[in-house]
Amino acid sequence: MANNRDNLILITKNITKRFGGVIALDKVSLVVSRRSITLLIGPNGAGKTTFVNVCTGVFKPDEGKIIFEARDITGWPPYKVYSIGLARSFQIPQPFRSLTVLDNVLVAMKSPGEDPIRALFKGSWIRREEENIKKAFKILELVGLENYWDWEAYKLGAGQLKMLEVARSIASGAKLLALDEPIGGTDPRYSSYIFEQLQSIRKELDISFLVIEHRIDVALKYADMVYVMDRGRVIAEGSPNEILKNPKVAEVYLG
C-alpha cells in the first residue's frame, strides 16, 4: 500500500515516553495509511500499549509529535482526540453490560434528543433518532452482530464483545481505530473471522486500523504493514513477508 503523505492518516515522529528512569518508548516513528490494517507486534513489555495510550491522549509524550489527519494532536486530552475520530479499544471490552447490543451502539451516536430543551420538541429530533437506528443496524451487520441486536451485552461471547467495541467506535465516527488484542481470549475458530470482518469494514467504510496483537500466526496474513517493537523501540517494519524473514524479529520471538 502506497505511503505517500496524502494517504497517511497517522504519523508519529520520535515519540519518547519515560516513567521515572524507565524509557517506555524510545523515539518511536511509524505511519498508518488510510483504509489499512497496520499491525503492531512485539513481546510483553515492548511498549505497544503505551504507544497507543500516548497517541490517544492517555499519556503525554516527553518528546516527539503525533500527526492525525495532517493535524498536530500532540498532548491533546483523550476526549478531544476521540472527538476528531481517533478511537481505541481495550484488551478487556467495556460495554454497558445491561444494555442491549443495539442500545450500546446507539449510545455512541449523537442525538439532538439528548438536549434537555430540544427533547421537549419531539418533532425536531425523532427523524434523526430513526436514522440513527437504521445506521446502527447497518453497523451491526458489518461486524456480524445483527442477529444479536436485542441481546444484553453481558450475554455475548468474548469475540462478540470485541466486535461490539468496534461497532461502537464506528458509530462514534471513528476514522482510525486502535485495537488492543482484538482476538485475545477468543475462540481460535473465531479469531480469523474477526480479522475478516475488519477487512470488510475497512473496504466498506473509510476506516483504518492499528492493531496490537500477540497471535501473529493469525494476524500477519491480514496486515498491510507491520511494525515490530522491543524494549520501547521499533526494531523492524515492512510487509508481512518481510517481517517473517527478518532475523531481528525471529530473535525477539524465538530467543
C-alpha positions in Angstrom: 0.0 0.0 0.0 1.5 3.3 -1.0 2.7 5.6 1.8 2.6 9.0 0.1 1.8 11.7 2.6 -1.7 12.3 1.4 -2.5 8.7 2.0 -1.4 8.7 5.6 -3.9 9.1 8.4 -1.5 8.9 11.4 2.2 9.8 11.6 4.3 9.7 14.8 7.7 11.2 14.9 10.3 10.1 17.5 7.7 9.5 20.3 9.5 9.2 23.6 7.9 8.4 27.0 9.6 8.0 30.3 8.3 6.8 33.6 10.8 7.8 36.1 14.1 6.3 35.0 12.4 3.8 32.6 12.2 4.7 28.9 8.9 3.0 27.9 9.1 4.5 24.3 12.3 5.4 22.6 11.9 7.6 19.5 9.0 5.6 18.0 8.2 6.6 14.5 5.5 4.9 12.4 2.8 5.7 9.9 -0.7 4.3 9.3 -2.2 4.5 5.8 -5.8 5.2 5.1 -8.1 2.1 4.9 -5.2 -0.1 6.0 -4.7 -2.7 8.7 -1.4 -1.8 10.3 -0.1 -4.4 12.8 2.0 -3.6 15.9 3.6 -6.6 17.4 6.2 -7.5 19.9 6.8 -9.3 23.2 5.2 -8.3 26.5 6.7 -5.1 27.8 7.7 -3.9 24.4 5.7 -0.6 24.7 2.9 -1.3 22.3 0.0 -0.4 24.7 2.0 2.6 26.0 2.3 3.8 22.4 -1.4 3.6 21.8 -2.0 5.4 25.2 0.2 8.2 24.0 -1.4 8.5 20.6 -4.9 8.6 22.2 -4.0 11.2 24.9 -4.0 8.9 27.9 -0.3 9.8 28.4 1.6 12.9 27.1 4.8 12.2 25.3 8.0 13.6 26.7 9.3 14.1 23.2 8.1 13.7 19.6 5.0 14.6 17.6 1.7 12.9 16.7 0.0 14.0 13.5 -3.5 12.8 12.8 -5.1 13.8 9.5 -2.4 16.4 9.0 -3.2 18.0 12.4 -0.7 18.1 15.3 -2.5 16.5 18.2 0.5 16.0 20.5 -0.6 16.2 24.1 -4.3 16.5 23.4 -6.6 15.1 26.1 -8.4 11.8 25.3 -11.8 13.3 24.9 -10.5 15.8 22.3 -8.6 13.0 20.4 -11.7 10.9 20.4 -13.9 13.7 19.1 -11.9 14.1 15.9 -12.0 10.4 15.1 -9.1 8.6 16.7 -10.6 5.9 19.0 -9.3 2.8 20.8 -10.4 -0.4 22.3 -9.1 -2.2 25.3 -7.9 -5.8 26.0 -11.0 -6.2 28.2 -14.1 -4.8 26.4 -16.1 -2.3 28.4 -19.6 -2.1 27.1 -22.7 -1.2 29.0 -23.3 -4.8 30.0 -27.0 -4.5 31.0 -28.0 -2.6 27.8 -28.8 -4.4 24.6 -26.3 -4.7 21.7 -28.4 -2.1 19.7 -28.5 0.3 22.6 -24.8 0.1 23.1 -24.3 1.2 19.6 -26.9 4.0 19.8 -25.3 5.4 22.9 -22.2 6.1 20.8 -24.2 8.3 18.4 -25.0 11.9 18.8 -28.7 12.7 19.1 -30.4 16.1 19.3 -33.0 14.5 21.6 -30.4 14.4 24.3 -30.5 18.1 24.7 -32.9 18.9 27.6 -34.5 21.8 25.6 -34.9 20.1 22.3 -36.1 16.9 24.0 -39.4 18.8 24.7 -40.0 19.1 20.9 -40.1 15.5 19.6 -40.7 16.6 16.0 -37.2 18.2 15.9 -35.3 15.1 16.7 -37.4 12.0 16.1 -36.3 11.7 12.4 -32.7 11.8 13.5 -33.4 9.0 16.0 -34.9 6.9 13.3 -31.9 7.5 11.1 -29.6 6.5 13.9 -31.4 3.2 14.4 -31.1 2.4 10.7 -27.4 3.3 10.8 -26.9 1.2 14.0 -28.4 -1.9 12.3 -26.1 -1.4 9.3 -23.1 -1.2 11.6 -24.2 -4.4 13.4 -24.4 -6.1 10.1 -20.9 -5.1 9.2 -19.5 -6.5 12.5 -21.6 -9.7 12.3 -23.9 -8.9 15.3 -27.2 -8.1 13.5 -28.8 -11.3 14.9 -27.9 -10.3 18.4 -29.3 -6.8 18.4 -31.7 -7.4 21.3 -29.3 -9.4 23.5 -28.0 -7.8 26.6 -24.3 -7.2 26.1 -23.3 -9.5 29.0 -24.7 -12.5 27.1 -22.2 -12.1 24.3 -19.1 -14.2 23.9 -15.5 -12.8 24.2 -15.1 -12.3 20.4 -18.6 -10.8 20.0 -17.8 -8.3 22.8 -14.7 -7.3 20.9 -16.8 -6.7 17.8 -19.3 -4.7 19.8 -16.5 -2.3 20.8 -15.6 -2.0 17.1 -19.3 -1.2 16.3 -19.5 1.4 19.0 -16.3 3.1 17.7 -17.7 3.1 14.1 -20.9 4.6 15.4 -19.0 7.4 17.1 -17.5 8.4 13.8 -14.0 6.9 14.2 -11.7 7.3 11.3 -8.8 5.4 12.9 -9.4 2.6 15.4 -6.6 1.3 17.6 -7.4 -2.2 18.7 -5.6 -3.7 21.7 -5.5 -7.5 21.1 -8.9 -7.9 19.3 -8.5 -11.7 19.3 -7.1 -12.1 22.8 -9.2 -14.6 24.8 -11.4 -15.5 21.8 -12.2 -19.0 20.5 -9.4 -19.8 17.9 -12.2 -20.6 15.3 -13.5 -17.0 15.8 -10.1 -15.3 15.5 -9.8 -15.4 11.7 -13.4 -14.3 11.4 -12.7 -11.1 13.4 -9.9 -10.1 11.1 -12.1 -11.0 8.1 -14.7 -8.6 9.5 -12.1 -5.9 9.9 -11.1 -6.3 6.3 -14.7 -6.0 5.2 -15.2 -2.9 7.3 -12.2 -1.0 6.0 -13.3 -1.7 2.4 -16.9 -0.7 3.1 -16.1 2.4 5.2 -13.3 5.0 5.3 -11.7 3.5 8.4 -8.2 2.5 9.2 -7.0 0.0 11.9 -3.9 0.0 14.1 -3.9 -3.5 15.7 -1.8 -4.6 18.6 -1.7 -8.4 18.6 0.4 -11.2 20.1 -1.1 -14.0 17.9 0.9 -13.2 14.8 0.1 -16.7 13.4 -3.4 -15.4 12.8 -2.9 -11.7 12.3 0.0 -11.4 9.9 -1.8 -12.6 6.8 -4.4 -9.8 7.2 -2.0 -6.9 7.7 -0.9 -4.4 5.1 2.0 -3.1 7.1 3.7 -4.5 10.2 5.8 -2.8 12.9 7.8 -4.8 15.5 8.6 -3.3 18.9 11.0 -4.5 21.5 12.1 -2.6 24.7 10.3 0.6 23.6 11.8 0.8 20.1 10.7 -0.1 16.6 13.2 -2.8 15.6 11.6 -3.8 12.2 9.0 -2.7 9.8 7.7 -3.9 6.5 5.2 -6.2 4.7 4.2 -9.5 6.5 6.6 -11.4 4.3 9.5 -9.1 5.1 8.8 -9.4 8.8 8.7 -13.2 8.7 12.1 -13.2 7.1 13.7 -10.6 9.4 16.3 -12.1 11.7 15.7 -9.4 14.4 12.1 -10.5 14.6 13.0 -14.2 14.9 15.4 -13.3 17.7 12.9 -11.4 19.7 10.2 -14.1 19.4 12.4 -17.2 19.5 15.4 -16.0 21.6 
